[in-house]
């Protein structure tokens, strides 16, 4: 790997927030484009870092290449995590860094962290059906679909379904 995975630093919050928001926006994963409420949530790295662990992939020159939020237990940031589970949220890789293994390295780092959480039996995550590149990463690392945990996060849009994946530890 020609990059490092580590906890995001406060001086990188803005760059990672912009990268994450742009990745979702540019790839068409926000229902209402830049007006989508989730766009602001994706960009709020400081808020996520207060309640979860935000990891960054950083190039040797300090450029932030991507990031992910690791939620070590059910709580504020855990949409699907139950007791004994951790959760992965908001995986994003800058377009210019795609194909370098950044996304897989970020997910692997979350798996390592989950294995270090006492009593953790499983990692869960939610993903949109169109996020096929991410699905391939998850499946390559042993995650399996958990369709019984699929969910519609927006009550007014019951047809907007998020798929659940899980990895048994």
Rosetta blueprint (number, residue, H / E / L):
1 X L
2 X L
3 X E
4 X E
5 X E
6 X E
7 X E
8 X L
9 X L
10 X H
11 X H
12 X H
13 X H
14 X H
15 X H
16 X H
17 X H
18 X H
19 X H
20 X H
21 X H
22 X H
23 X H
24 X H
25 X H
26 X H
27 X L
28 X L
29 X L
30 X L
31 X L
32 X L
33 X H
34 X H
35 X H
36 X L
37 X H
38 X H
39 X H
40 X H
41 X H
42 X H
43 X H
44 X L
45 X H
46 X H
47 X H
48 X H
49 X H
50 X H
51 X H
52 X L
53 X E
54 X E
55 X E
56 X E
57 X E
58 X E
59 X E
60 X L
61 X L
62 X L
63 X L
64 X E
65 X E
66 X E
67 X E
68 X E
69 X E
70 X E
71 X E
72 X L
73 X L
74 X L
75 X L
76 X L
77 X L
78 X L
79 X L
80 X L
81 X L
82 X L
83 X L
84 X L
85 X E
86 X E
87 X E
88 X E
89 X E
90 X E
91 X E
92 X E
93 X E
94 X L
95 X H
96 X H
97 X H
98 X L
99 X L
100 X L
101 X L
102 X H
103 X H
104 X H
105 X H
106 X H
107 X H
108 X H
109 X H
110 X H
111 X H
112 X H
113 X H
114 X H
115 X H
116 X H
117 X L
118 X L
119 X L
120 X L
121 X L
122 X E
123 X E
124 X E
125 X E
126 X E
127 X E
128 X E
129 X L
130 X L
131 X L
132 X H
133 X H
134 X H
135 X H
136 X H
137 X H
138 X H
139 X H
140 X H
141 X L
142 X L
143 X L
144 X E
145 X E
146 X L
147 X H
148 X H
149 X H
150 X L
151 X E
152 X L
153 X L
154 X L
155 X L
156 X L
157 X L
158 X L
159 X L
160 X L
161 X L
162 X E
163 X E
164 X E
165 X E
166 X E
167 X E
168 X E
169 X L
